[in-house]
Amino acid sequence: MAASPQVVALVAAAPDVDAARRAALLPEIQAGAVPGRDILLATCHRVEVFRSDDDDAAVDGGLRRLDGVAAADHVIRLALGLESAVIGEDQVLHQLRDAVTHGRRVHALGGDLGLLMDRALSAGRTGRSWRPPVVTSLAERAIDLAAERIGALGGRRVLVVGAGVMGRSAADAAKRGGALVTIASRDPRHATQVAD
């Protein structure tokens, strides 16, 4: 029987940890991250760090610690979209892949962590190859819910706050619904790029 993967996951995810606390945790986690040892995943719903076995990995401020098989199960569930607000959506898989790519650019990932990330990303791709062709993203689902509550969006004004991946996806979905879309962002260049 193979040994359990020696990986630790420190997880702060909605709804267990509110957005303000996750935002406060992010700089703390970034400051403690070690290139080549840690993979940091920060999304609108979660702040997580995956690392090679580390007995000193503290659990405080809302972080939940998962070790070995529990950590491996969690990262594979993430890659499959089973931990997403919209089950099976693609955003978290892309974000995880970007985090792993960034980690590898900085330094080669060690042993079990690198192997686990490769297996999780492979599972995410394989799992999506078997699903029905249409799975709504979180942003698209939000626009659908808005239309369900207020009626068709055609000709209505919609404000999208944020010009990141989710903002762009929400803007695209609102535009497809016929809405007049305005983009707000801390960086006017990003808002202009999404609007264009």
Disulfide bonds with the S-S distance in Angstrom:
none
